[in-house]
Amino acid sequence: MKRRDFLRTAAHAGGLSAAASIGLLGSLQAQAATAPGGYKALVCVFLYGGNDGLNTVVPRDAARYAQYAGVRKKLAVAQADLIPLGADYGLHPSLAALAPLWQAGVLAPVFNVGPLAVPLSKADLKTKALPDNLFSHSDQQTLWECAGRSVLARTGWGGRLAAQAGIGPVIALGSAGRFGSSDAGAALALPGPGEDFSPGGWFGGPNAARRAALETMARASYTNRLMQAYGGVQKSALDTSAALGPVLKLTPGATSTDPIDLAFGKLTGALNTPLAKQLYQVAKLIRHGSTNGSGPQVFVVAQGGYDTHADQLTRHPKLLAELGPALAAFYDATLRIGQAQAVTSFTMSDFGRTFAPNSSSGTDHAWGNHQLVIGGAVSGGKTYGQYPELVLGGKDDVGVESWERHGRWIPTIAVEQYAATLARWFGLSPSQIAATLPGLGNFPQADLGFMLA
């Protein structure tokens, strides 16, 4: 047995409109036969606000760490506290839970990713097309979610990927933004642990009569085509909520021996967080989907609070202390249910943050950022892309004049390239990837190599 293999094995909607959206799931099983081979799941972890990638993955070698600390000053992570990623880089200490994943070869940092219209150098900034409204939260979130240069994009790359794969809607346990939107509709929002969205939960007790009326309307025969469509959606919604409601309602018991409950520490301590609870739901849905013929699935979860303009030394470590354990527990859960090879989670965020601190002990909006990819099919234990040159006003910094040299890195990897690498692993053909990511042809490399074949 190889060392890698040994280490591996060691918004809840309400009422009638919610029921209609749930009906989208009814197509999953029927479409499974045409989905890309076997069960797979992509899990997008969106860090809203703009995660500080420069304190997430930090150079450890003496020369670059000196450059980093010389600019970051009191915001710098102490070199001795970094969690080693080989000799050259280290993770923030609040992400210590991810160290075993690096050692097992299932974690890969991807450097300096961001929205681009075309490849750019600093010399190109005044002559080539730029993404819309750089440094704006809502606009850059949209560009990440839609994988494009225009904030007017209506569909997200997650939704388009799911549509090309023929697998039904993206499933959202947190905010989905536009990531899960497709021409067929929006992402499907599901509730957290303990919430009962089954027909009996929604319409039990005093609402039983309302449920009975809905059941009657859904299962009646109609001659009017509009009513036939309405009844079909309602029937699919009721059937699907009846099937998934019990799965989503489950919460860990004190004496539970369920493998997912054990992986998530029964949602106690460091795992009693909104993000861990979202990923706990995803893990249960993956187990349900992979054993019930649902076909491949795409999920999105979210964590907010990363807009650290002030008090970053207090705020950012707390956010990462929620992120690291949640990601590690989720990977552990996929191992325990035998789906680690079939599940890949990946981060996205509005943008990186300025290399230079501001006057409020924080950092401001920037551009290129570092992302983390985790899963049994990840070619991990190594990094991908080019870490920016740590020089204010240097070749990787947007800033030219002295007053604008803050270390806003020009991305060297486009969102499309990052997404295309994940889409290829998911099973999309080159033509399907091109349809999912129309701007991909502007970039020379469509596969960054961080996923195994």
Summary of the structure (lengths in Angstrom):
residues: 453
radius of gyration: 22.5
end to end distance: 19.4
largest distance: 76.0
contacts: 1628
relative contact order: 0.21
helix: 46%
strand: 13%
